[in-house]
Amino acid sequence: MSKKVGIPVMILALLAICLSVISLTTSAANTKRIEKMSDADIQYVMYVGTNDKDTDEPVCTPEEAKERAADILVRHFGGYTIQEAYGGWEDNGVRYREYSLVVYLSDTDIDSVHAAADDFIKEFNQSTILIQSNQTRTEFYS
């Protein structure tokens, strides 16, 4: 009778050991995945208007604005993403419209973004540049 009980107990013990090893391995893999996913980054989004702050007239054509912005962004960051946007607002009954550039930047810091914003303010004669800071996860996948 002890032989019959001994074999199932050994099988159960081996299964328990196997499950423990699998559990530890899976747990370590999940921890790595969670650690990688929790790496936070800040994505900066800049909204750059192209109407002169004094005249409310476009400083240049949309094509020239993109080229000027690209020059500033390459100088500061080496790379960039630009989207075109059209905005409008009303002030004291007067409606305004403006061609704008939306710039997305990752893998940088706020001081560098502010330095580029200073150049945009000068280049397009702006009062301000709207900057959003969005917490995100960034991965340069290859």
Backbone hydrogen bonds in HBPLUS format (Angstrom, degrees):
<---DONOR---> <-ACCEPTOR-->    atom                        ^
c    i                          cat <-CA-CA->   ^        H-A-AA   ^      H-
h    n   atom  resd res      DA  || num        DHA   H-A  angle D-A-AA Bond
n    s   type  num  typ     dist DA aas  dist angle  dist       angle   num
A0005-VAL N   A0001-MET O   3.19 MM   4  6.48 157.0  2.25 149.8 155.8     1
A0006-GLY N   A0002-SER O   2.85 MM   4  5.86 149.6  1.94 141.4 150.2     2
A0007-ILE N   A0003-LYS O   3.33 MM   4  6.45 158.9  2.38 148.3 149.9     3
A0009-VAL N   A0005-VAL O   3.16 MM   4  6.26 155.6  2.22 146.8 154.2     4
A0010-MET N   A0006-GLY O   2.95 MM   4  6.13 153.3  2.02 147.0 154.1     5
A0011-ILE N   A0007-ILE O   2.94 MM   4  6.20 160.1  1.98 155.4 161.0     6
A0012-LEU N   A0008-PRO O   2.87 MM   4  6.05 161.5  1.91 148.1 153.3     7
A0013-ALA N   A0009-VAL O   2.87 MM   4  6.06 152.5  1.95 143.2 151.2     8
A0014-LEU N   A0010-MET O   2.87 MM   4  6.12 159.7  1.91 150.5 155.5     9
A0015-LEU N   A0011-ILE O   2.87 MM   4  6.09 160.3  1.91 150.6 156.4    10
A0016-ALA N   A0012-LEU O   2.87 MM   4  6.05 155.3  1.93 145.8 152.8    11
A0017-ILE N   A0013-ALA O   2.96 MM   4  6.23 154.8  2.02 147.2 153.7    12
A0018-CYS N   A0014-LEU O   2.90 MM   4  6.14 164.5  1.92 152.6 156.8    13
A0019-LEU N   A0015-LEU O   2.85 MM   4  6.05 165.3  1.87 153.4 157.5    14
A0020-SER N   A0016-ALA O   2.98 MM   4  6.12 150.3  2.07 142.1 150.2    15
A0021-VAL N   A0017-ILE O   2.99 MM   4  6.28 159.3  2.03 153.0 157.8    16
A0022-ILE N   A0018-CYS O   2.93 MM   4  6.18 166.7  1.95 155.3 159.1    17
A0023-SER N   A0019-LEU O   2.84 MM   4  5.92 157.8  1.89 144.2 151.1    18
A0024-LEU N   A0020-SER O   2.89 MM   4  6.12 159.8  1.93 149.7 154.5    19
A0025-THR N   A0021-VAL O   2.95 MM   4  6.13 163.5  1.97 151.9 156.5    20
A0026-THR N   A0022-ILE O   2.86 MM   4  5.99 167.3  1.87 154.5 158.2    21
A0027-SER N   A0023-SER O   2.83 MM   4  5.89 156.7  1.88 145.2 152.6    22
A0028-ALA N   A0024-LEU O   2.94 MM   4  6.12 156.0  2.00 146.0 151.8    23
A0029-ALA N   A0025-THR O   3.00 MM   4  6.25 158.3  2.05 148.0 154.0    24
A0030-ASN N   A0026-THR O   2.84 MM   4  6.07 162.2  1.87 153.2 158.1    25
A0031-THR N   A0027-SER O   2.88 MM   4  6.06 153.5  1.96 144.9 152.6    26
A0032-LYS N   A0028-ALA O   2.98 MM   4  6.23 157.2  2.03 147.0 152.5    27
A0033-ARG N   A0029-ALA O   2.95 MM   4  6.22 161.4  1.98 149.8 155.0    28
A0034-ILE N   A0030-ASN O   2.79 MM   4  5.98 161.5  1.82 151.9 157.2    29
A0035-GLU N   A0031-THR O   2.80 MM   4  5.97 160.7  1.83 150.6 156.3    30
A0036-LYS N   A0032-LYS O   2.91 MM   4  6.12 159.9  1.95 150.9 156.1    31
A0037-MET N   A0033-ARG O   2.91 MM   4  6.12 155.3  1.97 147.5 154.7    32
A0038-SER N   A0034-ILE O   2.91 MM   4  6.05 138.6  2.09 146.0 156.7    33
A0039-ASP N   A0036-LYS O   3.37 MM   3  5.59 161.0  2.40 103.8 109.3    34
A0041-ASP N   A0136-THR O   2.68 MM  95  5.23 153.8  1.75 162.6 162.1    35
A0136-THR N   A0041-ASP O   2.77 MM  95  5.23 167.6  1.78 155.1 156.4    36
A0043-GLN N   A0134-ASN O   2.81 MM  91  5.15 171.0  1.82 152.5 153.8    37
A0134-ASN N   A0043-GLN O   2.87 MM  91  5.15 175.9  1.87 154.7 156.1    38
A0044-TYR N   A0105-LEU O   2.84 MM  61  5.10 156.0  1.90 154.9 158.0    39
A0105-LEU N   A0044-TYR O   2.82 MM  61  5.10 155.0  1.88 157.0 161.5    40
A0045-VAL N   A0132-GLN O   2.92 MM  87  5.01 158.4  1.97 139.8 145.6    41
A0132-GLN N   A0045-VAL O   2.78 MM  87  5.01 162.5  1.81 147.2 153.3    42
A0046-MET N   A0103-VAL O   2.83 MM  57  4.98 158.3  1.88 143.1 150.0    43
A0103-VAL N   A0046-MET O   2.82 MM  57  4.98 164.3  1.84 148.3 153.7    44
A0047-TYR N   A0130-LEU O   2.83 MM  83  5.12 157.6  1.88 150.7 156.5    45
A0048-VAL N   A0101-LEU O   2.80 MM  53  5.04 173.7  1.80 159.0 160.6    46
A0101-LEU N   A0048-VAL O   2.83 MM  53  5.04 158.4  1.87 140.7 147.4    47
A0059-VAL N   A0050-THR O   2.87 MM   9  5.89 164.8  1.89 172.7 168.6    48
A0052-ASP N   A0057-GLU O   2.77 MM   5  5.51 165.8  1.79 155.6 150.6    49
A0056-ASP N   A0052-ASP O   2.76 MM   4  4.93 144.9  1.88 142.0 149.2    50
A0053-LYS N   A0125-ASN O   2.83 MM  72  5.90 158.8  1.88 167.9 172.8    51
A0065-ALA N   A0061-THR O   2.87 MM   4  6.13 156.0  1.93 154.7 162.4    52
A0066-LYS N   A0062-PRO O   3.00 MM   4  6.26 158.9  2.05 150.1 154.2    53
A0067-GLU N   A0063-GLU O   3.14 MM   4  6.40 156.8  2.20 144.5 150.7    54
A0068-ARG N   A0064-GLU O   2.85 MM   4  6.08 164.8  1.87 155.4 159.4    55
A0069-ALA N   A0065-ALA O   2.87 MM   4  6.01 160.7  1.91 149.7 155.6    56
A0070-ALA N   A0066-LYS O   2.84 MM   4  5.97 156.7  1.90 144.7 151.6    57
A0071-ASP N   A0067-GLU O   3.01 MM   4  6.25 156.7  2.06 148.3 153.7    58
A0072-ILE N   A0068-ARG O   3.16 MM   4  6.47 159.5  2.21 146.8 151.5    59
A0073-LEU N   A0069-ALA O   2.89 MM   4  6.12 165.5  1.91 157.4 161.6    60
A0074-VAL N   A0070-ALA O   2.89 MM   4  5.99 163.3  1.92 154.3 158.1    61
A0075-ARG N   A0071-ASP O   3.12 MM   4  6.17 158.4  2.17 142.3 148.6    62
A0076-HIS N   A0072-ILE O   3.08 MM   4  6.32 150.8  2.16 146.1 153.6    63
A0077-PHE N   A0073-LEU O   2.73 MM   4  5.62 161.8  1.76 152.5 158.2    64
A0078-GLY N   A0074-VAL O   3.00 MM   4  4.17 136.5  2.20 104.5 115.9    65
A0104-TYR N   A0081-THR O   2.92 MM  23  5.27 161.8  1.96 149.6 155.7    66
A0083-GLN N   A0102-VAL O   2.78 MM  19  5.04 152.3  1.85 144.8 154.1    67
A0102-VAL N   A0083-GLN O   2.79 MM  19  5.04 168.1  1.81 154.3 156.7    68
A0085-ALA N   A0100-SER O   2.90 MM  15  5.02 149.4  1.99 152.3 146.2    69
A0100-SER N   A0085-ALA O   2.74 MM  15  5.02 172.1  1.74 155.0 152.4    70
A0087-GLY N   A0098-GLU O   2.89 MM  11  5.32 169.0  1.90 158.2 159.9    71
A0098-GLU N   A0087-GLY O   2.84 MM  11  5.32 154.4  1.91 150.6 150.6    72
A0089-TRP N   A0096-TYR O   3.06 MM   7  5.39 149.0  2.16 136.2 143.3    73
A0096-TYR N   A0089-TRP O   2.78 MM   7  5.39 167.3  1.80 170.6 172.2    74
A0091-ASP N   A0094-VAL O   2.82 MM   3  5.25 160.1  1.86 149.8 153.5    75
A0094-VAL N   A0091-ASP O   2.97 MM   3  5.25 163.7  2.00 115.2 119.3    76
A0113-VAL N   A0109-ASP O   3.13 MM   4  6.45 154.5  2.19 148.1 155.9    77
A0114-HIS N   A0110-ILE O   2.83 MM   4  6.04 158.3  1.88 150.2 155.7    78
A0115-ALA N   A0111-ASP O   3.00 MM   4  6.24 151.4  2.09 142.3 149.9    79
A0116-ALA N   A0112-SER O   3.08 MM   4  6.37 156.7  2.13 146.4 151.7    80
A0117-ALA N   A0113-VAL O   2.86 MM   4  6.13 154.6  1.92 148.2 156.3    81
A0118-ASP N   A0114-HIS O   2.90 MM   4  6.17 149.2  1.99 148.0 155.2    82
A0119-ASP N   A0115-ALA O   3.31 MM   4  6.67 151.1  2.40 139.9 146.5    83
A0119-ASP N   A0116-ALA O   3.05 MM   3  5.11 116.2  2.47  96.0 111.2    84
A0120-PHE N   A0116-ALA O   2.93 MM   4  6.31 152.1  2.01 149.6 158.2    85
A0121-ILE N   A0117-ALA O   2.87 MM   4  6.09 159.1  1.91 152.6 157.8    86
A0122-LYS N   A0118-ASP O   3.18 MM   4  6.45 157.6  2.23 144.6 149.7    87
A0123-GLU N   A0119-ASP O   2.82 MM   4  5.95 170.3  1.83 154.0 157.4    88
A0124-PHE N   A0120-PHE O   2.95 MM   4  5.89 165.0  1.97 153.1 155.2    89
A0126-GLN N   A0121-ILE O   3.00 MM   5  4.64 151.8  2.08 126.1 135.1    90
A0125-ASN N   A0122-LYS O   3.44 MM   3  5.08 160.4  2.48  96.4 101.9    91
